[in-house]
Amino acid sequence: MADSKLKAAILIVSETASQDPSTDKCIPTLQQVFADLGNNQWEVAETEIIPDNILDIQKSIRTWADREEPINLIVTSGGTGFATKDVTPEAVTPLIDRHAPGLVHGMLASSLAVTPFALMARPVAGVRKQTLILTLPGSPKGAKENLEAVLKLLPHACVQAAGAASRPLHAGGVKKLEKDAGVSSGSAAGASGAASGHHHQHHRHGHGHGGHAAVQPHTKPEDRPQSNDPSAGPTRRYRSSPYPMLAVDEALKLIEEHTPPPVIERVPVDMSLGGAVLAEDVKATESVPAFRASIVDGYAIRIPSSGKFEKSVYPVALVSHAQAGDVPELKEGEIARITTGAPLPPGASAVVMVEDTVLASLTDDGKEEKEVEILTDEVKPGENVREVGSDVQAGDVIMTKGEGITVIGGEFGLLASIGTKEVAVYKRPVVGVLSTGDEIIPHERSGPLRQGEVRDTNRPTLLTAVRNQQFEAVDLGIVSDKPGALEESLRSALLHVDVLITTGGVSMGELDLLKPTLERSLGGTIHFGRVNMKPGKPTTFATVPTKHSSSSPAATRQSKTIFSLPGNPASAVVTFHLFVLPSLHKQAGIEPAGLPKVKVKLDQDVRMDKGRPEYHRAVVSVGRDGALVASSTGGQRSSRIGSFKGANALLCMPAGEGSVGKGETVEALLMGRVGVVGR
């Protein structure tokens, strides 16, 4: 380290400067500070200008601090004030392993000597791995003063952070350290007259931009305590959850409130439409049928201008089959053999059923009809004819916004019949499913389990549940409990899916890091972290701001939903149906959202839980009297996935003492088809 310069990076956080770098004045100002006061110890190796965005800030810092040869010092400028969109401290704080409050105090003290508004800044300082990070004000003058206040001390800090032994560095005591740094006791840390003039520390950034793209929290700080630091050891973890226990109805309201609205897309009319919901009315672009067609097998006739058709023997002048092709005009006194669905020849007035005719003569080769006798004279114009547009008229609304499209019903056939090429539907969200835990192994791995290993049943079960609901499911595998691996996997997953389902890691164990990773590392908002229910108490619902997966340069940032379900198998399945499914339905435009709720009669006593409402797995069927009857699947431990075998419903059991008796009625949520007792 002594033989080479320390490497510094300057990160400007500004919406305006990111769009027009020529407006930035901070980079040259700070470069000059390093040149003038750096004692030839610094090389400004990297500079970058980014918008006011938590994820962008964190990405730049990680890039510089986490690489094989990390930057020694990162200074940011901008976004440290109290404006709603000033988010630099929120972005930087979760990345810091060890905070440096002394440097913060020194920067504030230096600025306070200039203006009381210095106290309106929110600087952050600390070490990430081997890199020192400082956040400076957005104005060039404020940034200059803050950096000048501490710059002479930073080489010592950076050398230590890089791993140098402390004992040799401190040989000779404080006096030697002060001398080497060019500072003296009782002085500002080498500020060199920095405290002159005024600058405003409310910091809407010196680039004159009109606002920062911040992540807006949806709860008050006092109602939304932040979870543990993922990098903190077990001795510094919470001993009880900081999240309030919500009722199920309250949790469902939060899901409804924070689930993103449906996205509309135009898609081709093909078999993949099954399960989609229309986002706009569909109008017929052509009439059905598009030609006059016969509805029976028989003979097309032309009624004379006199209006009276006579019983007689008529020559068979032509044949019309139900296939494409031109049909010659039918002349008066002629008939045409015609099949069901075939177009009427031009000039034809009606169709006589084959049952009302007899063969009169054959052609010379004996293979075709030559003449046919018509046995009735009661045929009316238009008889046995399907007129143009009699099914659908061009311009008619054939399906309305909000209707679902099935492949077993007539909706797909109706769209296809009128030649609809594409329709606007609500995009069905893509759902990613991952399991967390170093103890989890793939369920299909052969051989006996080793001590502590658990086969992954949740992930394949949830993937199946998602696909059964006609949503695309992406298998994201098993992720380690280690904070870095978990964060990286979550961040990558959110670029490719709309909804993320995780299982495990949401309780209070030493390795349950999902909640703190969502909040502190991903900048997410946890809307609830505990629900008063059995099973599924630690269920967590969060939203995370994420860049749209589109490759377009105009790609926008959007909020994506994360459901962190308990690790116990039965809990995971119950909470999927209860909480995840309504969110998927809302994003897909499906109404009503969630499972249908019905009244059922118990065919046995069902015990209640004293403390929490329970969602009891059961089989619901139609009784002999037509009423719905429910039978428990047995033991309801949250780890007992066997309680779902054959289950098609969740009984909504209230909390209380004792049991709900046989023959009494309770509400149930239907998860599947209902059979009939005795079948």
C-alpha positions in Angstrom: 0.0 0.0 0.0 2.9 2.4 0.8 4.3 2.0 -2.7 1.1 3.0 -4.6 -1.6 5.6 -4.4 -4.9 5.0 -2.7 -7.7 4.8 -5.1 -10.8 6.9 -4.7 -14.2 6.9 -6.5 -16.7 9.8 -6.8 -20.4 9.0 -7.1 -22.7 11.8 -8.0 -26.4 11.2 -7.1 -28.5 13.5 -9.2 -31.5 13.1 -11.5 -30.6 16.1 -13.5 -26.9 15.5 -13.8 -27.5 11.8 -14.8 -29.5 13.1 -17.8 -27.1 16.0 -18.6 -23.6 15.4 -17.2 -22.5 18.9 -18.3 -24.6 20.3 -15.4 -22.4 18.6 -12.8 -19.9 20.8 -10.9 -19.1 18.4 -8.0 -16.8 15.9 -9.8 -14.2 18.6 -10.8 -14.6 20.3 -7.4 -13.9 17.1 -5.5 -11.1 16.1 -7.8 -9.4 19.4 -7.1 -9.7 18.7 -3.3 -7.9 15.4 -3.7 -5.2 17.1 -5.8 -4.7 20.1 -3.4 -5.0 18.5 0.0 -4.3 14.8 -0.7 -0.5 15.0 -0.3 -0.1 13.1 -3.5 -1.6 10.0 -1.9 -4.8 9.7 -4.0 -5.8 8.7 -7.5 -9.4 9.4 -8.4 -9.8 6.1 -10.3 -13.6 6.1 -10.9 -16.4 8.7 -11.4 -20.0 8.1 -12.1 -23.3 10.0 -12.2 -26.5 8.2 -11.4 -30.1 9.2 -10.7 -31.5 9.4 -7.1 -32.4 5.8 -6.8 -31.6 3.3 -4.0 -30.9 0.3 -6.2 -28.6 2.3 -8.6 -26.7 3.8 -5.6 -26.2 0.3 -4.1 -25.2 -1.2 -7.4 -22.4 1.3 -8.0 -21.1 1.0 -4.4 -21.1 -2.8 -4.6 -19.3 -2.7 -7.9 -16.5 -0.7 -6.5 -16.3 -2.2 -3.0 -16.8 -5.9 -3.7 -14.5 -6.5 -6.6 -11.2 -8.3 -6.4 -9.2 -5.1 -6.1 -11.6 -2.8 -4.3 -11.6 1.0 -4.3 -10.1 2.4 -1.0 -12.5 5.3 -0.7 -15.9 6.0 -2.1 -17.4 9.5 -1.7 -21.0 10.2 -2.8 -22.5 13.7 -3.4 -26.2 14.4 -3.3 -29.4 13.0 -1.8 -28.4 13.5 1.9 -31.1 16.1 2.8 -34.6 15.9 4.1 -36.4 16.1 0.7 -38.8 13.2 0.1 -36.6 11.9 -2.7 -33.2 12.2 -0.9 -32.4 8.5 -0.4 -28.6 8.3 -0.3 -28.4 7.5 3.4 -31.1 4.9 3.1 -29.2 3.3 0.2 -25.7 3.4 1.8 -26.5 2.4 5.4 -27.5 -1.2 4.8 -24.2 -1.7 2.9 -22.0 -0.6 5.7 -20.4 -3.3 7.9 -18.8 -0.9 10.5 -20.0 2.7 11.0 -17.7 5.6 11.5 -19.6 8.2 13.6 -16.4 10.2 14.3 -16.1 11.1 10.6 -19.7 12.1 10.5 -19.2 14.3 13.5 -16.1 15.9 11.9 -17.9 16.8 8.7 -21.0 18.2 10.5 -18.8 20.2 12.9 -16.9 21.8 10.0 -20.0 22.8 8.2 -21.7 24.0 11.4 -19.0 26.6 11.7 -20.3 28.0 8.4 -24.1 27.7 8.8 -26.7 26.3 11.2 -28.2 24.6 8.2 -25.4 22.1 8.3 -27.5 20.2 10.8 -30.1 19.7 8.0 -27.7 17.1 6.4 -27.8 13.4 7.1 -24.3 12.1 6.3 -23.3 8.5 6.6 -19.7 7.1 7.0 -18.4 3.6 7.4 -16.5 0.7 6.1 -17.8 -2.0 3.7 -15.4 -4.9 3.5 -12.1 -3.0 2.7 -13.7 0.2 1.4 -14.4 3.4 3.3 -17.6 5.2 2.3 -18.5 8.9 2.9 -21.7 10.6 1.8 -21.3 14.3 1.1 -23.8 17.1 0.4 -25.1 17.8 -3.1 -23.9 21.3 -3.5 -20.3 21.6 -4.7 -19.4 24.0 -1.9 -20.9 21.8 0.8 -19.2 18.7 -0.6 -15.9 20.5 -0.8 -16.0 21.6 2.8 -17.0 18.2 4.2 -14.3 16.4 2.3 -11.6 19.0 3.3 -12.6 18.5 6.9 -11.6 14.9 7.0 -9.5 14.1 3.9 -6.1 14.2 5.7 -7.3 11.5 8.2 -8.6 9.2 5.5 -5.3 7.5 4.3 -4.8 6.1 7.8 -8.4 4.8 7.9 -8.2 3.3 4.4 -4.9 1.6 5.1 -6.4 0.0 8.2 -9.6 -1.0 6.4 -7.4 -2.6 3.7 -6.1 -5.0 6.3 -2.8 -3.4 7.5 -1.8 -4.4 11.1 -2.6 -1.7 13.6 0.5 -2.0 15.9 3.1 -0.9 13.3 0.8 1.9 12.1 0.4 3.3 15.7 4.1 3.0 16.6 5.2 6.5 17.8 1.8 7.4 19.2 -0.8 10.0 18.3 1.8 12.8 17.8 3.4 10.8 15.0 0.1 10.1 13.4 -0.8 13.8 13.5 2.5 14.7 11.9 2.2 12.1 9.2 -1.3 13.3 8.4 -0.4 16.9 8.5 -2.8 17.8 11.3 -2.4 19.1 14.8 -4.3 18.7 18.1 -7.1 21.3 18.6 -7.5 22.1 14.9 -10.1 20.9 12.5 -8.8 17.9 10.7 -6.8 19.8 8.2 -9.7 21.9 7.0 -7.3 24.5 5.6 -9.7 27.4 5.7 -12.6 25.4 4.4 -15.1 27.1 6.7 -15.7 30.2 4.6 -18.9 31.5 3.0 -22.3 29.9 3.2 -23.9 26.8 1.7 -27.3 25.4 2.1 -27.5 21.9 3.5 -31.1 21.1 2.8 -29.5 19.8 -0.5 -31.8 19.5 -3.3 -28.4 19.0 -5.0 -26.4 21.6 -6.6 -27.4 20.5 -10.1 -30.8 22.1 -9.9 -32.7 18.9 -10.6 -36.4 18.8 -9.8 -36.7 15.7 -7.7 -35.3 12.3 -6.8 -36.8 9.0 -7.8 -37.2 7.6 -4.2 -38.8 4.5 -2.8 -41.8 5.7 -0.8 -42.6 3.8 2.4 -46.2 2.9 2.9 -46.2 2.9 6.7 -45.1 5.2 9.5 -41.6 4.5 11.0 -43.1 3.7 14.4 -45.4 1.2 12.8 -42.7 -0.3 10.6 -39.7 -1.2 12.7 -36.8 -2.4 10.6 -35.7 -6.0 11.0 -32.3 -7.2 12.0 -29.1 -6.4 10.1 -28.3 -9.5 8.0 -24.6 -9.1 8.8 -25.2 -8.9 12.6 -24.3 -11.9 14.7 -26.8 -13.9 16.6 -26.1 -12.0 19.8 -27.4 -8.8 18.2 -30.6 -10.3 16.8 -34.1 -9.7 18.0 -35.4 -12.1 20.6 -39.0 -11.5 19.5 -40.5 -10.3 16.3 -40.7 -6.5 15.8 -43.8 -6.9 13.6 -47.3 -6.5 15.0 -49.5 -9.6 14.8 -52.3 -8.9 12.2 -55.6 -10.5 11.8 -56.1 -12.4 8.6 -58.6 -9.8 7.3 -56.1 -7.0 7.9 -53.4 -8.9 6.1 -55.7 -9.5 3.1 -56.5 -5.8 3.0 -52.8 -4.9 2.9 -52.3 -7.4 0.0 -55.1 -5.9 -1.9 -53.8 -2.4 -1.3 -50.2 -3.1 -2.3 -50.5 -5.6 -5.1 -49.7 -3.9 -8.4 -52.7 -3.3 -10.7 -53.0 -5.6 -13.8 -50.8 -4.9 -16.8 -52.5 -5.0 -20.2 -50.9 -6.7 -23.1 -52.1 -7.7 -26.6 -51.7 -11.3 -27.4 -52.6 -13.6 -30.4 -55.7 -15.7 -30.2 -54.3 -19.2 -29.7 -54.6 -22.0 -27.2 -52.3 -20.3 -24.7 -55.2 -17.9 -24.0 -56.8 -20.4 -21.6 -57.3 -18.7 -18.2 -56.8 -15.1 -19.5 -59.2 -12.3 -18.7 -60.1 -9.7 -21.3 -59.0 -6.2 -20.7 -61.3 -4.6 -23.2 -64.5 -5.4 -25.2 -64.1 -7.6 -28.3 -66.1 -6.6 -31.4 -66.7 -8.8 -34.3 -64.8 -7.8 -37.4 -66.9 -10.0 -39.7 -70.3 -11.6 -39.7 -70.9 -15.2 -38.9 -71.8 -16.9 -41.1 -70.2 -14.8 -43.7 -72.4 -16.5 -46.5 -75.9 -17.9 -46.7 -75.6 -21.6 -45.7 -77.8 -24.7 -45.5 -78.6 -26.1 -42.1 -79.7 -29.5 -43.6 -78.7 -32.0 -46.2 -81.0 -31.6 -49.1 -81.6 -29.6 -52.3 -81.4 -25.9 -52.9 -84.3 -24.5 -54.9 -85.2 -21.3 -56.6 -88.7 -20.1 -56.0 -90.2 -18.6 -59.1 -91.1 -14.9 -59.4 -94.7 -16.0 -59.0 -93.9 -16.9 -55.4 -95.2 -20.5 -55.7 -93.0 -23.5 -55.8 -94.5 -26.6 -57.5 -94.2 -30.2 -56.6 -92.4 -31.7 -59.5 -89.4 -33.5 -60.9 -86.4 -31.2 -61.3 -83.0 -31.6 -62.9 -80.0 -31.6 -60.5 -77.9 -28.8 -62.1 -75.0 -28.6 -59.6 -73.6 -29.8 -56.2 -72.6 -27.5 -53.3 -70.4 -29.0 -50.6 -69.2 -27.4 -47.3 -65.9 -26.4 -48.7 -64.3 -23.3 -50.2 -64.9 -22.5 -53.9 -67.1 -20.6 -56.3 -70.7 -21.9 -56.8 -72.5 -21.2 -60.1 -75.8 -19.4 -60.1 -79.0 -21.5 -59.8 -81.5 -20.9 -62.5 -85.3 -21.1 -62.2 -86.4 -24.7 -62.7 -83.2 -26.2 -61.5 -82.2 -27.6 -58.1 -78.7 -28.2 -56.5 -77.7 -30.9 -54.1 -76.3 -29.3 -51.0 -74.8 -30.5 -47.7 -75.1 -29.1 -44.2 -73.1 -25.9 -43.8 -72.5 -25.5 -47.5 -73.1 -22.1 -49.2 -76.3 -21.6 -51.1 -75.8 -21.1 -54.8 -76.5 -17.5 -56.0 -80.2 -17.2 -56.8 -81.3 -20.0 -54.4 -84.3 -19.2 -52.2 -84.5 -22.1 -49.8 -83.5 -25.7 -49.1 -85.7 -28.7 -49.2 -84.8 -31.5 -46.8 -83.6 -34.7 -48.4 -86.4 -36.5 -46.6 -88.9 -34.6 -48.7 -87.5 -35.9 -52.0 -87.2 -39.1 -54.0 -84.7 -40.1 -56.7 -86.3 -39.8 -60.2 -83.4 -40.8 -62.5 -79.6 -41.3 -62.7 -77.0 -40.1 -65.1 -76.0 -42.4 -67.9 -73.0 -43.8 -65.9 -75.3 -44.5 -63.0 -73.1 -42.7 -60.5 -75.0 -39.4 -60.0 -78.5 -38.1 -59.6 -79.9 -36.7 -62.8 -83.4 -35.8 -61.6 -85.0 -35.6 -58.2 -88.7 -35.3 -57.4 -89.7 -32.7 -54.8 -92.6 -34.1 -52.8 -93.8 -30.8 -51.1 -94.9 -27.4 -52.3 -95.0 -25.8 -48.9 -91.4 -24.6 -48.9 -91.1 -20.9 -47.9 -88.3 -18.4 -48.9 -85.4 -18.7 -46.4 -86.5 -22.1 -45.1 -83.5 -24.3 -43.8 -81.2 -21.4 -44.5 -78.7 -19.8 -42.1 -78.6 -16.1 -43.2 -75.5 -13.9 -43.2 -74.8 -12.6 -39.7 -77.5 -14.7 -38.1 -75.1 -15.8 -35.4 -72.9 -12.7 -35.2 -73.1 -9.4 -37.0 -70.0 -7.4 -37.8 -69.5 -4.7 -35.2 -71.3 -6.6 -32.4 -69.7 -6.8 -29.0 -69.2 -10.5 -28.6 -67.2 -10.5 -25.3 -66.9 -7.8 -22.7 -64.0 -6.6 -20.6 -63.5 -8.8 -17.5 -64.7 -12.0 -19.1 -62.5 -15.0 -18.8 -61.4 -17.1 -21.8 -61.5 -20.9 -21.4 -60.5 -23.7 -23.8 -63.3 -26.0 -22.6 -66.0 -23.4 -22.9 -67.1 -21.6 -26.0 -65.1 -18.3 -25.6 -62.1 -19.5 -27.6 -64.3 -20.9 -30.3 -66.3 -17.7 -30.5 -63.1 -15.6 -30.9 -61.8 -18.0 -33.6 -65.1 -18.1 -35.5 -65.0 -14.3 -36.2 -61.3 -14.3 -37.3 -60.1 -12.3 -34.2 -56.3 -12.2 -34.6 -55.4 -10.7 -31.2 -57.1 -9.5 -28.0 -56.1 -7.2 -25.1 -55.9 -9.3 -21.9 -54.5 -8.7 -18.4 -51.0 -10.2 -18.3 -50.8 -13.2 -16.0 -47.9 -12.7 -13.6 -44.9 -14.9 -13.8 -44.3 -16.5 -10.4 -40.9 -17.6 -9.1 -40.6 -20.1 -6.3 -37.5 -20.7 -4.3 -36.6 -22.5 -1.0 -34.1 -21.1 1.5 -31.9 -23.0 3.9 -28.5 -24.7 3.8 -30.1 -27.7 5.3 -32.5 -28.1 2.4 -31.7 -30.7 -0.3 -33.5 -31.5 -3.6 -36.3 -33.9 -2.9 -35.1 -36.2 -5.8 -31.6 -36.7 -4.4 -30.9 -40.4 -3.9 -29.5 -41.9 -0.8 -30.3 -41.5 2.9 -30.5 -38.1 4.6 -27.5 -36.9 6.5 -27.8 -35.4 10.0 -29.8 -32.2 9.8 -30.8 -32.5 6.1 -34.4 -31.9 5.0 -35.9 -32.8 1.6 -37.3 -29.9 -0.2 -41.1 -30.6 -0.5 -42.3 -27.0 -0.4 -40.9 -25.9 -3.7 -42.3 -28.7 -5.9 -45.6 -28.5 -4.0 -45.9 -24.7 -4.6 -44.8 -24.9 -8.2 -47.6 -27.4 -8.8 -50.1 -25.2 -6.9 -49.1 -22.2 -9.1 -49.4 -24.1 -12.3 -52.7 -25.6 -11.3 -54.0 -22.1 -11.1 -52.9 -21.5 -14.7 -50.0 -19.2 -13.9 -46.5 -19.6 -15.3 -44.2 -20.9 -12.5 -40.4 -20.6 -12.6 -38.3 -23.0 -10.5 -35.6 -20.9 -8.8 -34.1 -23.7 -6.8 -32.6 -23.7 -3.3 -30.8 -20.7 -1.9 -28.2 -20.6 0.9 -29.0 -18.9 4.2 -25.9 -16.8 3.9 -26.8 -13.1 3.6 -24.8 -12.4 0.4 -26.1 -15.4 -1.5 -29.7 -14.7 -0.4 -29.5 -11.1 -1.5 -28.0 -12.0 -4.8 -30.6 -14.7 -5.6 -33.5 -12.4 -4.6 -32.2 -9.5 -6.7 -31.6 -11.8 -9.7 -35.0 -13.4 -9.4 -36.9 -10.1 -9.3 -35.5 -9.2 -12.7 -37.3 -12.2 -14.3 -40.5 -12.8 -12.3 -43.4 -10.6 -11.3 -44.2 -12.4 -8.0 -41.7 -14.2 -5.8 -42.6 -16.9 -3.4 -40.0 -18.1 -0.9 -40.4 -20.6 1.9 -38.4 -20.7 5.1 -36.2 -18.1 6.8 -39.0 -15.9 8.2 -39.0 -17.1 11.8 -36.7 -15.9 14.6 -33.8 -18.2 14.2 -30.2 -17.2 13.8 -30.3 -17.9 10.1 -33.8 -16.5 9.3 -32.5 -13.6 7.3 -35.2 -13.1 4.7 -36.9 -10.1 6.3 -33.8 -8.1 7.1 -32.4 -8.9 3.6 -35.7 -7.6 2.0 -35.7 -4.4 4.0 -32.0 -3.5 4.4 -30.4 -4.9 1.3 -33.2 -4.6 -1.3 -34.8 -1.5 -0.1 -38.2 -3.3 0.2 -41.1 -2.5 2.4 -42.5 -5.3 4.6 -46.2 -4.7 4.9 -46.7 -7.4 7.5 -44.5 -10.0 9.1 -46.8 -12.0 11.3 -50.4 -13.1 11.0 -52.7 -14.3 13.8 -53.5 -17.7 12.3 -52.7 -21.4 12.5 -50.7 -22.6 10.6 -48.7 -19.8 9.0 -48.0 -17.2 11.7 -44.7 -15.9 10.4 -46.1 -15.3 6.8 -44.5 -12.2 5.4 -45.7 -9.9 2.6 -43.4 -7.3 1.0 -43.0 -5.2 -2.0 -39.6 -4.3 -3.6 -38.9 -1.6 -6.1 -37.3 -3.3 -9.2 -36.3 -2.2 -12.6 -38.7 -3.5 -15.3 -37.3 -6.6 -17.0 -37.8 -4.9 -20.4 -34.6 -4.3 -22.4 -36.0 -1.0 -23.6 -33.9 2.1 -22.5 -37.2 3.6 -21.3 -37.9 0.7 -19.0 -39.6 1.9 -15.8 -39.2 0.9 -12.2 -42.0 -1.1 -10.7 -43.0 -2.6 -7.5 -43.0 -6.4 -7.3 -44.5 -8.6 -4.6 -42.8 -11.1 -2.4 -44.5 -13.6 -0.3 -42.2 -15.3 2.2 -44.1 -18.3 3.5 -43.3 -20.5 6.5 -41.0 -23.4 6.0 -43.4 -26.0 7.4 -45.1 -27.8 4.4 -48.7 -27.5 5.5 -48.2 -23.8 6.5 -46.7 -23.1 3.1 -49.7 -24.6 1.2 -52.3 -23.0 3.4 -50.8 -19.5 3.1 -50.3 -19.8 -0.6 -54.1 -20.4 -1.1 -55.0 -17.8 1.5 -52.7 -14.9 0.7 -50.7 -15.5 -2.6 -53.7 -16.5 -4.7 -55.7 -13.3 -4.2 -52.7 -11.3 -5.2 -52.1 -13.4 -8.4 -55.8 -13.0 -9.2 -55.7 -9.3 -8.8 -52.6 -8.9 -11.1 -54.3 -11.2 -13.7 -57.6 -9.2 -13.6 -59.5 -12.2 -12.1 -62.6 -11.3 -10.0 -63.5 -12.2 -7.4 -60.0 -12.8 -6.2 -59.1 -15.7 -4.0 -60.8 -18.9 -3.1 -64.6 -19.1 -3.1 -66.1 -19.2 0.4 -69.0 -21.5 1.2 -71.0 -22.8 4.2 -70.4 -26.4 5.2 -71.8 -28.8 7.8 -69.2 -30.7 9.9 -69.6 -34.5 9.9 -67.5 -34.8 13.1 -66.4 -32.7 16.0 -63.5 -30.4 15.1 -61.3 -29.0 17.9 -60.5 -25.3 18.0 -57.2 -23.7 18.9 -57.3 -21.6 22.0 -55.0 -18.9 20.8 -55.4 -18.5 17.0 -58.0 -19.0 14.3 -57.2 -22.1 12.4 -57.4 -23.0 8.7 -58.2 -26.7 9.1 -57.6 -29.0 6.1 -60.7 -30.9 5.1 -62.6 -32.8 2.4 -65.8 -31.1 1.3 -68.4 -33.1 -0.6 -72.1 -32.9 -1.6 -74.3 -34.9 0.9 -77.3 -36.9 0.0 -79.6 -34.0 0.9 -77.6 -31.6 -1.4 -75.9 -29.8 1.4 -72.1 -29.4 1.6 -70.5 -31.7 4.2 -66.9 -31.4 5.5 -64.6 -34.1 6.9 -61.3 -33.4 8.7 -58.2 -34.9 7.1 -56.8 -35.6 10.6 -53.8 -34.3 12.5 -53.2 -30.6 11.6 -49.5 -30.1 12.6 -48.0 -27.4 10.3 -45.2 -29.9 9.4 -47.7 -32.6 8.4 -48.1 -32.2 4.6 -50.1 -35.5 4.8 -53.0 -33.5 6.1 -53.4 -32.2 2.5 -53.9 -35.6 1.0 -57.3 -35.5 -0.6 -58.1 -32.1 0.9 -60.1 -29.7 -1.2 -61.0 -27.1 1.4 -59.8 -25.1 4.4 -62.3 -24.9 7.3 -62.2 -21.4 8.8 -62.2 -22.4 12.4 -62.5 -19.7 15.1 -60.2 -19.5 18.1 -61.7 -20.8 21.3 -62.0 -23.5 23.8 -63.3 -27.0 23.0 -64.7 -28.0 19.7 -67.2 -27.1 17.0 -69.7 -30.0 17.1 -70.8 -32.4 14.5 -73.7 -31.0 12.4 -72.7 -27.4 13.1 -72.0 -25.1 10.2 -68.7 -23.3 9.5 -67.3 -21.4 6.6 -64.8 -23.1 4.2 -62.5 -22.0 1.4 -62.7 -24.3 -1.6 -59.4 -25.3 -3.1 -60.6 -27.9 -5.6 -63.6 -29.7 -7.1 -66.3 -30.9 -4.8 -67.3 -34.6 -5.1 -70.5 -36.4 -4.0 -70.8 -38.5 -0.9 -70.6 -42.2 -1.8 -68.9 -41.7 -5.1 
